[in-house]
Amino acid sequence: MKVLLLGATGNVGSRALPALIKHSHTVVAYVRSPAKLTPEKRAVLAGVVTGSVTDKSALKNAILAHDFDAVFHAAGLAQPWGRSKTREYNIIFASVIAAIVEARHERRGSAIRAWLMSGFPMLDSAIPTRLIGDYMPMFPEHRENLALIQKQEKENIAWSLFCASQLSPKHKEAQIPAPDDCSAANVFARADSPPEWRDTLQWVPLIGPYLNILSQAAGYATSVEDPLDFIAADFVKGGKSEFIGKRVGFKLKNKVS
Ligand SMILES: NC(=O)c1ccc[n+]([C@@H]2O[C@H](COP(=O)([O-])OP(=O)(O)OC[C@H]3O[C@@H](n4cnc5c(N)ncnc54)[C@H](OP(=O)(O)O)[C@@H]3O)[C@@H](O)[C@H]2O)c1
């Protein structure tokens, strides 16, 4: 696939690049600070577009000019507590969605495939209609993004949300080519709720749902690289991915009990 990578100079995006290359995607980075791209990264990129992701028209034009099939959105960084005064994180997400939808409208054809960074609190808790974030109010900015993406028509954007918990790099710097120890084979993925999520302790009066989440959440920290290999492999499935329209949780295999 031809993938437009947003956030290629960041923690997640820089490690998405080798994963996407490993799975034979053609990748163009859309960055506001091209000087941060190392020669190793530039060597594997099919192109670099300079701009801000808040510039919806520039982003849309980049999608149309390069005829991208897919977008990986890892730009911006959510606030752990509360919301930023500028609302930048939500503005970025809204701009990315609008650019994709408008590009699809102008180009017609099939929906643009997109993996977008979100967070663990946007996954289902074991209580019907309740999200983990209802009990663990961290990264609240993801909630507005979830509401926005769920309103989109599937003909325009074939989305999946990467609902990662804490991500720690296996390798200090992004490695090109992707090392053999970074693989989708190391993670479980599940649509809409965390893999292997258990319904425990909910019987405890009042605080049961909180205890259930607190007792399990720490087990969902993963590497950055393994789930990214999963996403790069999933992009290969295009519009046939079973994760389209889903929030996706990950867990390292060696942490599954
Ligand atoms: N790290 C984690 O543990 C974790 C866990 C779960 C979810 N996430 C989510 O993953 C995403 C990426 O996280 P990260 O750790 O990779 O963040 P990061 O290292 O801070 O990277 C953010 C990236 O966004 C780019 N960016 C910010 N504003 C931009 C703009 N207006 N136009 C273009 N590019 C812009 C930055 O570019 P510059 O280099 O120019 O600043 C950088 O490349 C976030 O949504 C975060 O909430 C992260």
The ligand as a MOL file (V3000), in Angstrom:
LIG
                    3D

  0  0  0     0  0            999 V3000
M  V30 BEGIN CTAB
M  V30 COUNTS 48 52 0 0 0
M  V30 BEGIN ATOM
M  V30 1 N 4.1110 6.8050 23.8200 0
M  V30 2 C 3.1630 6.0740 24.4130 0
M  V30 3 O 3.3940 5.3390 25.4110 0
M  V30 4 C 1.7730 6.0870 23.8510 0
M  V30 5 C 0.8450 5.1710 24.3340 0
M  V30 6 C -0.4260 5.1820 23.8210 0
M  V30 7 C -0.7640 6.0920 22.8430 0
M  V30 8 N 0.1560 7.0020 22.3860 0 CHG=1
M  V30 9 C -0.2480 7.9680 21.3670 0
M  V30 10 O 0.5940 7.8190 20.2310 0
M  V30 11 C 0.7190 9.0470 19.5570 0
M  V30 12 C 2.1770 9.3830 19.2980 0
M  V30 13 O 2.8770 9.3430 20.5290 0
M  V30 14 P 4.4410 9.5310 20.5870 0
M  V30 15 O 4.8880 8.9920 21.8860 0
M  V30 16 O 5.0520 9.0310 19.3180 0 CHG=-1
M  V30 17 O 4.5450 11.1450 20.6060 0
M  V30 18 P 5.8270 12.0260 20.2350 0
M  V30 19 O 7.0860 11.2660 20.3700 0
M  V30 20 O 5.6700 13.3050 20.9990 0
M  V30 21 O 5.6200 12.3320 18.6810 0
M  V30 22 C 4.6390 13.2120 18.2470 0
M  V30 23 C 4.8520 13.4380 16.7740 0
M  V30 24 O 3.8180 14.2990 16.3160 0
M  V30 25 C 4.4120 15.3030 15.5100 0
M  V30 26 N 3.5680 16.4820 15.4990 0
M  V30 27 C 3.0420 17.1300 16.5720 0
M  V30 28 N 2.3090 18.1790 16.1520 0
M  V30 29 C 2.3950 18.1890 14.8000 0
M  V30 30 C 1.8820 19.0300 13.7990 0
M  V30 31 N 1.0860 20.0720 14.0950 0
M  V30 32 N 2.1590 18.7480 12.5010 0
M  V30 33 C 2.9450 17.6890 12.1850 0
M  V30 34 N 3.4750 16.8430 13.0840 0
M  V30 35 C 3.1960 17.1110 14.3800 0
M  V30 36 C 5.7710 15.5460 16.1430 0
M  V30 37 O 6.5940 16.2260 15.2450 0
M  V30 38 P 7.8760 17.1110 15.7110 0
M  V30 39 O 9.0190 16.1350 15.7760 0
M  V30 40 O 8.0100 18.1200 14.6600 0
M  V30 41 O 7.5460 17.6860 17.0750 0
M  V30 42 C 6.1830 14.0970 16.4070 0
M  V30 43 O 6.6500 13.5080 15.2250 0
M  V30 44 C -0.0330 10.0580 20.4240 0
M  V30 45 O -1.3460 10.1270 19.9270 0
M  V30 46 C -0.0390 9.4150 21.7720 0
M  V30 47 O -1.0680 9.9260 22.5690 0
M  V30 48 C 1.4180 7.0000 22.8590 0
M  V30 END ATOM
M  V30 BEGIN BOND
M  V30 1 1 1 2
M  V30 2 2 2 3
M  V30 3 1 2 4
M  V30 4 1 4 5
M  V30 5 2 4 48
M  V30 6 2 5 6
M  V30 7 1 6 7
M  V30 8 2 7 8
M  V30 9 1 8 9
M  V30 10 1 8 48
M  V30 11 1 9 10
M  V30 12 1 9 46
M  V30 13 1 10 11
M  V30 14 1 11 12
M  V30 15 1 11 44
M  V30 16 1 12 13
M  V30 17 1 13 14
M  V30 18 2 14 15
M  V30 19 1 14 16
M  V30 20 1 14 17
M  V30 21 1 17 18
M  V30 22 2 18 19
M  V30 23 1 18 20
M  V30 24 1 18 21
M  V30 25 1 21 22
M  V30 26 1 22 23
M  V30 27 1 23 24
M  V30 28 1 23 42
M  V30 29 1 24 25
M  V30 30 1 25 26
M  V30 31 1 25 36
M  V30 32 1 26 27
M  V30 33 1 26 35
M  V30 34 2 27 28
M  V30 35 1 28 29
M  V30 36 1 29 30
M  V30 37 2 29 35
M  V30 38 1 30 31
M  V30 39 2 30 32
M  V30 40 1 32 33
M  V30 41 2 33 34
M  V30 42 1 34 35
M  V30 43 1 36 37
M  V30 44 1 36 42
M  V30 45 1 37 38
M  V30 46 2 38 39
M  V30 47 1 38 40
M  V30 48 1 38 41
M  V30 49 1 42 43
M  V30 50 1 44 45
M  V30 51 1 44 46
M  V30 52 1 46 47
M  V30 END BOND
M  V30 END CTAB
M  END
